[in-house]
Amino acid sequence: MNDDASLDLRARRRLGTRQDIHRAALELFEEQGVRETTVQQIAERAGVSPRTFFRHFSAKEQAGLPGHHRLFGVIDELEFEGEDPAAALRAVETAAEAVLGRANDPELEEHRRVARLLAREPELQALAASQEQELTAHLRARLTERLGDRDPLTALLVAEVAVAVWRTCWQRWGELAAAGGEAEPAEVYRRCREELRRVTS
């Protein structure tokens, strides 16, 4: 999320409206499912008009799943040591784990709710897959800048593996949350990394 203190009043109001719509969508998706929920219902719950809804989100699914904004930001700020692909993958994984393991994260419960919905709602899973493609392309471009003139396949593989671990973590965390578990996302992510190393060694 953005740092509210750095935003002017108009931007804070816009962000607040966006968050209200997102929370309304989450509540309705939890209560009655994605398919049965309409944009009109989300707008009414959030206290806005459908027109205002569409200023912030292009579809109801997007309102419930706004995207991996934190990870996009982390990718932009990544520092790589040298041009070793394995080291680049470890750098991405370390950064992703830090995103998931923020101390006293005020959004942790909201993320758990999103993960739980992802585990059971095919409409959200389709949107998540599209968002992950954007994330992979963004990471691949960043890696290509860093890894230089290597075979383009290298940057693609590192990006695909990193995003696959991220996706697997969210899927598993959602399954655990749906079953009533209280696992921490960073711990689930570490287990996914370890299992990947085990099966590919």
C-alpha positions as CSV (number, residue, x, y, z in Angstrom):
1,M,0.0,0.0,0.0
2,N,1.0,3.6,-0.4
3,D,2.3,5.7,2.5
4,D,-0.7,7.9,3.4
5,A,1.5,10.6,4.9
6,S,3.1,11.3,1.5
7,L,-0.2,11.8,-0.2
8,D,-2.2,15.0,-0.6
9,L,-5.8,15.2,0.7
10,R,-7.3,14.4,-2.7
11,A,-5.1,11.4,-3.2
12,R,-5.8,10.1,0.3
13,R,-9.6,10.4,-0.3
14,R,-9.1,8.5,-3.6
15,L,-7.1,5.8,-1.8
16,G,-9.7,5.6,0.9
17,T,-12.5,5.1,-1.6
18,R,-10.5,2.4,-3.3
19,Q,-9.9,0.6,0.0
20,D,-13.6,0.9,0.9
21,I,-14.6,-0.7,-2.4
22,H,-12.0,-3.5,-2.0
23,R,-13.3,-4.3,1.5
24,A,-16.9,-4.3,0.4
25,A,-16.0,-6.7,-2.4
26,L,-14.2,-9.0,0.0
27,E,-17.2,-9.0,2.4
28,L,-19.7,-9.8,-0.4
29,F,-17.4,-12.5,-1.9
30,E,-17.1,-14.1,1.4
31,E,-20.8,-13.9,2.1
32,Q,-22.3,-15.1,-1.2
33,G,-19.4,-15.9,-3.6
34,V,-17.9,-14.0,-6.6
35,R,-20.4,-15.2,-9.2
36,E,-23.4,-14.1,-7.2
37,T,-22.0,-10.7,-6.4
38,T,-22.7,-7.7,-8.6
39,V,-20.9,-4.4,-9.1
40,Q,-24.1,-2.7,-7.9
41,Q,-24.0,-4.6,-4.7
42,I,-20.3,-3.8,-4.1
43,A,-20.9,-0.1,-4.8
44,E,-23.9,0.1,-2.4
45,R,-21.9,-1.7,0.3
46,A,-19.0,0.8,-0.2
47,G,-21.3,3.8,-0.3
48,V,-20.4,4.8,-3.8
49,S,-22.0,4.8,-7.2
50,P,-21.3,2.2,-9.9
51,R,-19.6,5.0,-11.9
52,T,-17.2,5.6,-9.0
53,F,-16.6,1.9,-8.8
54,F,-15.4,1.8,-12.4
55,R,-13.1,4.8,-11.8
56,H,-11.1,2.5,-9.5
57,F,-11.6,-1.0,-10.8
58,S,-12.5,-2.4,-14.3
59,A,-14.4,-5.5,-12.9
60,K,-15.7,-6.9,-9.7
61,E,-13.0,-9.5,-9.5
62,Q,-10.3,-6.9,-9.6
63,A,-11.9,-5.1,-6.7
64,G,-11.4,-8.3,-4.6
65,L,-7.9,-8.9,-5.9
66,P,-6.1,-5.6,-6.5
67,G,-2.8,-7.1,-7.4
68,H,0.8,-7.7,-6.1
69,H,1.7,-4.0,-5.6
70,R,4.2,-4.6,-2.9
71,L,6.1,-7.2,-4.9
72,F,6.2,-5.0,-8.0
73,G,7.8,-2.3,-5.8
74,V,10.3,-4.7,-4.4
75,I,11.3,-5.9,-7.8
76,D,11.9,-2.3,-8.9
77,E,14.3,-1.8,-5.9
78,L,16.1,-5.1,-6.1
79,E,19.9,-5.1,-5.9
80,F,21.7,-7.9,-7.5
81,E,25.3,-8.9,-6.8
82,G,27.0,-9.9,-10.0
83,E,25.4,-11.7,-12.9
84,D,24.9,-15.1,-11.5
85,P,21.3,-16.4,-12.2
86,A,21.2,-18.5,-9.1
87,A,22.2,-15.5,-7.0
88,A,19.5,-13.4,-8.8
89,L,16.9,-16.0,-7.9
90,R,17.9,-16.0,-4.3
91,A,17.8,-12.2,-4.2
92,V,14.2,-12.2,-5.6
93,E,13.2,-14.9,-3.1
94,T,14.7,-13.1,-0.1
95,A,12.9,-9.9,-1.1
96,A,9.6,-11.8,-1.6
97,E,9.9,-13.4,1.8
98,A,10.5,-10.0,3.4
99,V,7.3,-8.7,1.7
100,L,5.3,-11.6,3.3
101,G,7.0,-11.4,6.6
102,R,6.6,-7.7,7.5
103,A,6.5,-7.4,11.3
104,N,3.1,-6.5,12.7
105,D,1.7,-6.2,9.2
106,P,-1.7,-4.4,9.6
107,E,-2.9,-6.0,6.3
108,L,-2.1,-9.6,7.3
109,E,-5.7,-10.6,8.1
110,E,-6.9,-9.0,4.9
111,H,-4.3,-10.9,2.9
112,R,-5.4,-14.1,4.6
113,R,-9.0,-13.4,3.6
114,V,-7.9,-12.9,0.0
115,A,-5.8,-16.1,0.0
116,R,-8.8,-18.0,1.4
117,L,-11.0,-16.7,-1.4
118,L,-8.4,-17.6,-4.0
119,A,-8.5,-21.1,-2.8
120,R,-12.2,-21.5,-3.6
121,E,-13.1,-19.0,-6.3
122,P,-12.2,-19.8,-9.9
123,E,-13.0,-16.3,-11.1
124,L,-10.4,-14.9,-8.8
125,Q,-7.9,-17.6,-9.7
126,A,-8.2,-16.6,-13.4
127,L,-7.5,-12.9,-12.5
128,A,-4.6,-13.9,-10.3
129,A,-3.1,-15.9,-13.2
130,S,-3.3,-12.8,-15.4
131,Q,-1.7,-10.6,-12.7
132,E,1.1,-13.2,-12.3
133,Q,1.9,-13.0,-16.0
134,E,2.4,-9.3,-15.6
135,L,4.6,-9.9,-12.6
136,T,6.7,-12.4,-14.5
137,A,7.1,-10.0,-17.4
138,H,8.1,-7.2,-15.1
139,L,10.6,-9.4,-13.3
140,R,12.0,-10.8,-16.5
141,A,12.7,-7.3,-17.8
142,R,14.4,-6.3,-14.6
143,L,16.5,-9.5,-14.7
144,T,17.4,-8.9,-18.3
145,E,18.8,-5.5,-17.4
146,R,20.9,-7.1,-14.7
147,L,22.0,-10.3,-16.3
148,G,23.1,-8.6,-19.5
149,D,23.7,-10.5,-22.7
150,R,23.0,-14.0,-21.5
151,D,20.6,-16.2,-23.3
152,P,17.1,-14.6,-22.8
153,L,16.0,-18.0,-21.6
154,T,17.9,-17.5,-18.4
155,A,16.0,-14.4,-17.3
156,L,12.7,-16.0,-18.3
157,L,13.4,-19.2,-16.3
158,V,14.5,-17.2,-13.2
159,A,11.4,-15.0,-13.4
160,E,9.1,-18.0,-14.0
161,V,10.5,-20.0,-11.1
162,A,10.4,-17.0,-8.7
163,V,6.7,-16.2,-9.5
164,A,5.8,-20.0,-9.4
165,V,7.1,-20.1,-5.8
166,W,5.2,-16.9,-5.0
167,R,2.0,-18.4,-6.5
168,T,2.4,-21.7,-4.8
169,C,2.8,-20.0,-1.4
170,W,-0.4,-18.0,-1.9
171,Q,-2.3,-21.1,-3.0
172,R,-1.0,-23.2,-0.1
173,W,-1.6,-20.4,2.4
174,G,-5.2,-20.1,1.2
175,E,-5.8,-23.8,1.5
176,L,-4.5,-23.8,5.1
177,A,-6.6,-20.7,5.9
178,A,-9.7,-22.3,4.4
179,A,-9.1,-25.3,6.6
180,G,-8.9,-23.0,9.7
181,G,-5.1,-22.9,9.9
182,E,-3.2,-19.8,11.1
183,A,0.1,-20.3,9.4
184,E,2.2,-17.3,8.7
185,P,2.7,-16.5,5.0
186,A,6.5,-16.1,5.3
187,E,6.8,-19.5,6.9
188,V,4.7,-21.1,4.1
189,Y,6.9,-19.3,1.6
190,R,10.0,-20.7,3.2
191,R,8.6,-24.2,3.1
192,C,7.8,-23.7,-0.6
193,R,11.4,-22.6,-1.3
194,E,12.8,-25.6,0.6
195,E,10.5,-28.0,-1.2
196,L,11.5,-26.6,-4.6
197,R,15.2,-27.1,-3.7
198,R,14.5,-30.7,-2.5
199,V,12.6,-31.8,-5.6
200,T,15.1,-30.2,-8.0
201,S,18.3,-31.3,-6.3
